[in-house]
Amino acid sequence: MTRFELGQVVATPGALAALTDANQDPQEFVTRHQSGDWGEVDEADRKENEFSVNRQLRLMSVYRTAKGVTLWLITEADRSATTILLPDEY
Protein backbone atom coordinates (compact mmCIF):
# COMPACT_ATOMS: atom_id res chain seq x y z
CA MET A 1 0.00 0.00 0.00
CA THR A 2 1.42 3.37 -0.98
CA ARG A 3 0.38 6.29 1.20
CA PHE A 4 2.08 9.11 -0.70
CA GLU A 5 4.09 9.94 -3.80
CA LEU A 6 7.87 9.71 -3.56
CA GLY A 7 8.95 11.94 -6.42
CA GLN A 8 12.43 11.21 -7.71
CA VAL A 9 14.21 8.70 -5.45
CA VAL A 10 17.89 9.46 -4.92
CA ALA A 11 20.57 8.19 -2.58
CA THR A 12 23.78 9.71 -1.30
CA PRO A 13 27.13 7.97 -1.86
CA GLY A 14 27.33 7.03 1.82
CA ALA A 15 23.89 5.45 1.81
CA LEU A 16 24.68 3.51 -1.35
CA ALA A 17 27.92 2.24 0.17
CA ALA A 18 26.10 1.14 3.35
CA LEU A 19 23.45 -0.67 1.32
CA THR A 20 26.09 -2.39 -0.81
CA ASP A 21 28.06 -3.39 2.29
CA ALA A 22 24.90 -4.89 3.82
CA ASN A 23 23.93 -6.52 0.49
CA GLN A 24 20.51 -4.86 0.67
CA ASP A 25 18.33 -3.33 -2.03
CA PRO A 26 17.28 0.28 -1.37
CA GLN A 27 13.78 -0.61 -2.57
CA GLU A 28 13.29 -2.57 0.66
CA PHE A 29 13.49 0.65 2.66
CA VAL A 30 11.65 2.78 0.10
CA THR A 31 8.69 0.37 0.18
CA ARG A 32 8.55 0.48 3.98
CA HIS A 33 8.74 4.27 3.99
CA GLN A 34 6.03 4.71 1.37
CA SER A 35 3.70 2.33 3.19
CA GLY A 36 3.93 4.32 6.42
CA ASP A 37 6.30 2.01 8.30
CA TRP A 38 8.41 4.83 9.71
CA GLY A 39 10.99 2.49 11.21
CA GLU A 40 12.87 3.63 14.30
CA VAL A 41 11.51 7.16 14.67
CA ASP A 42 10.39 8.16 18.14
CA GLU A 43 6.70 8.54 19.02
CA ALA A 44 6.68 12.30 18.45
CA ASP A 45 8.14 11.89 14.94
CA ARG A 46 5.74 9.03 14.21
CA LYS A 47 2.80 11.29 15.10
CA GLU A 48 4.29 14.12 13.02
CA ASN A 49 4.56 11.81 10.00
CA GLU A 50 0.97 10.66 10.42
CA PHE A 51 -0.16 14.29 10.62
CA SER A 52 2.00 15.24 7.63
CA VAL A 53 1.26 12.44 5.20
CA ASN A 54 -1.95 13.99 3.82
CA ARG A 55 -0.94 17.62 4.37
CA GLN A 56 2.00 17.93 1.99
CA LEU A 57 4.57 18.22 4.78
CA ARG A 58 7.97 16.56 4.98
CA LEU A 59 8.15 12.86 5.94
CA MET A 60 11.06 11.07 7.55
CA SER A 61 11.78 7.43 8.35
CA VAL A 62 14.74 5.85 10.12
CA TYR A 63 15.97 2.31 9.44
CA ARG A 64 19.05 0.20 10.07
CA THR A 65 20.79 -1.96 7.51
CA ALA A 66 21.58 -5.59 8.30
CA LYS A 67 25.03 -4.32 9.33
CA GLY A 68 23.53 -1.82 11.78
CA VAL A 69 24.12 1.36 9.79
CA THR A 70 21.38 3.97 10.26
CA LEU A 71 19.63 5.24 7.13
CA TRP A 72 17.28 8.17 6.89
CA LEU A 73 14.63 8.44 4.19
CA ILE A 74 13.24 11.93 3.71
CA THR A 75 10.40 12.80 1.35
CA GLU A 76 10.14 16.50 0.59
CA ALA A 77 6.96 18.38 1.46
CA ASP A 78 6.12 18.95 -2.21
CA ARG A 79 6.70 15.22 -2.90
CA SER A 80 9.25 16.09 -5.58
CA ALA A 81 11.97 13.83 -4.17
CA THR A 82 12.79 11.18 -1.61
CA THR A 83 16.39 10.94 -0.44
CA ILE A 84 18.11 7.99 1.20
CA LEU A 85 21.03 9.23 3.27
CA LEU A 86 23.17 8.68 6.33
CA PRO A 87 22.43 10.99 9.28
CA ASP A 88 25.84 12.66 8.99
CA GLU A 89 25.14 13.49 5.35
CA TYR A 90 22.13 15.68 6.24
ZIQUIGI-V607938 format. One line per field, one symbol per residue. phi: phi as a letter, one per 40 degrees, with the letter a starting at -180 (. if undefined). burial: # if it has 24 or more other ideal C-beta (glycine too) atoms within 12 Angstrom, else .. Layout:
phi = ???
burial = ???
This chain:
phi = .bcaccgccbbcdcccccccccfbcdddccccdccgccgcccccccccccccdbbfbcbabbbbcccgccbbbbbcdcgcabbbacdccc
burial = ...#.#..#.#...##.##....#.#.###.###..###.#.......#..##....######.#...#######...#..#####....
